[in-house]
Amino acid sequence: MNSNNGLETRAVRIRPEVVLACEPSDLNIVLERLNLPGSERFDLIVGTNIFVYYQSFEQALALENAGAMLRPGGLLLTNDRLPEIPGGSMHLEGSTKVQFNEKDRSAGEAIGWYQKR
C-alpha cells in the first residue's frame, strides 16, 4: 500500500504468463454457472458494472451463481450492492470507496467484496 498526498493506493502485479493463461468464459451469471470441481473453483470473481442492469431477484440469483463457482473463502468484487439470500452462500464482508480523481473527491464509487462462506 502506498500513500500519496493522503490518498491510499493499492495494486497487484500479475505476471504476463499468468494473464495469458486465463481463459474467458461467456455465460449469463443470472441463469448459468460453471459446474466446476472444488479444486478448479475460483478464488476471485470481478463483476463491475453488470449487476445494475438486473432487478433484485436476478441480482440475488447472480450472487448465488457466483458463489457456486468460488472456493470457500473466495471473493466477488463488485461496485453494486447485491441482495443476499438468507442462509445463502455469499455474504458482504466489506467495502471501500475508490476515488477516480484526486481533485474531485466526489468522483468515485464503493467497491464491495462478498465472501463465500
KEPA-250143 format. One line per 5 residues: number of its first residue (from 1); their letters; for each residue x, y, z of C-alpha. Coordinates in Angstrom, 2 decimals. Layout:
BEGIN
NUM = A = X Y Z | ... .
END
This chain:
BEGIN
1 = MNSNN = 0.00 0.00 0.00 | 1.38 3.40 -0.99 | 0.34 6.79 0.32 | 0.46 9.80 -1.97 | -0.80 13.13 -0.58 .
6 = GLETR = -3.10 11.32 1.84 | -4.58 9.07 -0.88 | -4.01 5.36 -0.27 | -3.47 3.24 -3.35 | -3.16 -0.49 -3.75 .
11 = AVRIR = -2.06 -2.54 -6.70 | -1.47 -6.13 -7.62 | 1.23 -7.08 -10.07 | 0.36 -10.10 -12.20 | 3.00 -11.76 -14.33 .
16 = PEVVL = 2.19 -11.74 -18.09 | 2.27 -15.55 -18.28 | -0.45 -15.73 -15.63 | -2.64 -13.31 -17.57 | -2.09 -15.25 -20.79 .
21 = ACEPS = -3.08 -18.49 -19.04 | -6.54 -17.10 -18.20 | -9.44 -18.33 -20.31 | -12.59 -16.20 -20.55 | -16.00 -17.85 -20.21 .
26 = DLNIV = -19.12 -16.42 -21.78 | -22.12 -17.06 -19.53 | -25.18 -15.30 -18.19 | -24.43 -15.02 -14.47 | -28.16 -14.88 -13.63 .
31 = LERLN = -29.09 -18.08 -15.46 | -25.83 -20.03 -15.70 | -22.87 -21.19 -13.70 | -19.84 -23.28 -14.49 | -20.06 -26.69 -12.81 .
36 = LPGSE = -16.51 -26.83 -11.52 | -14.98 -29.45 -9.25 | -13.85 -27.99 -5.93 | -10.19 -27.96 -6.95 | -10.96 -25.81 -10.01 .
41 = RFDLI = -13.21 -23.20 -8.41 | -12.17 -19.57 -8.47 | -10.53 -17.56 -5.70 | -11.77 -14.28 -7.16 | -14.53 -13.10 -9.49 .
46 = VGTNI = -14.65 -9.45 -10.56 | -18.07 -8.24 -11.69 | -18.27 -4.48 -12.12 | -20.92 -2.52 -13.98 | -23.04 -5.59 -14.76 .
51 = FVYYQ = -25.45 -6.20 -11.87 | -27.01 -2.74 -12.18 | -28.89 -3.98 -15.26 | -30.80 -6.60 -13.25 | -33.65 -6.41 -10.75 .
56 = SFEQA = -33.21 -7.52 -7.11 | -34.35 -11.12 -7.65 | -31.99 -11.57 -10.59 | -29.14 -9.96 -8.61 | -29.68 -12.44 -5.78 .
61 = LALEN = -29.56 -15.34 -8.26 | -26.37 -13.94 -9.81 | -24.76 -13.63 -6.37 | -25.52 -17.27 -5.57 | -24.32 -18.41 -9.00 .
66 = AGAML = -21.06 -16.58 -8.42 | -20.81 -18.26 -5.03 | -21.25 -21.70 -6.63 | -18.14 -21.03 -8.74 | -15.96 -19.81 -5.84 .
71 = RPGGL = -13.87 -21.80 -3.39 | -14.81 -21.42 0.28 | -13.41 -18.04 1.32 | -13.36 -16.86 -2.32 | -14.37 -13.29 -3.15 .
76 = LLTND = -16.67 -11.49 -5.55 | -15.68 -7.85 -6.10 | -18.42 -5.57 -7.40 | -19.46 -1.94 -7.44 | -23.12 -2.90 -6.96 .
81 = RLPEI = -24.85 -3.60 -3.64 | -26.44 -7.04 -4.07 | -29.31 -8.55 -2.06 | -28.21 -11.56 -0.01 | -30.37 -14.66 0.31 .
86 = PGGSM = -30.95 -15.64 3.97 | -28.87 -18.76 4.53 | -27.16 -18.23 1.15 | -23.54 -18.95 0.40 | -22.42 -15.32 -0.04 .
91 = HLEGS = -22.09 -12.50 2.48 | -20.99 -8.87 2.12 | -17.77 -8.65 4.13 | -16.94 -5.01 3.49 | -16.48 -2.20 1.04 .
96 = TKVQF = -14.11 0.61 0.33 | -14.51 3.86 -1.56 | -12.29 4.13 -4.60 | -11.58 7.64 -5.81 | -11.16 8.25 -9.51 .
101 = NEKDR = -9.71 11.72 -9.26 | -7.54 13.42 -6.61 | -9.00 16.87 -7.38 | -12.67 15.84 -7.23 | -13.23 13.83 -4.04 .
106 = SAGEA = -16.81 13.05 -5.10 | -15.59 11.20 -8.21 | -15.53 7.59 -7.11 | -17.61 4.65 -6.01 | -17.77 1.92 -3.41 .
111 = IGWYQ = -16.33 -1.47 -4.26 | -17.75 -4.25 -2.12 | -16.42 -7.69 -1.50 | -18.72 -10.63 -0.96 | -17.18 -13.75 0.50 .
116 = KR = -18.19 -17.37 0.02 | -18.99 -18.98 3.36 .
END
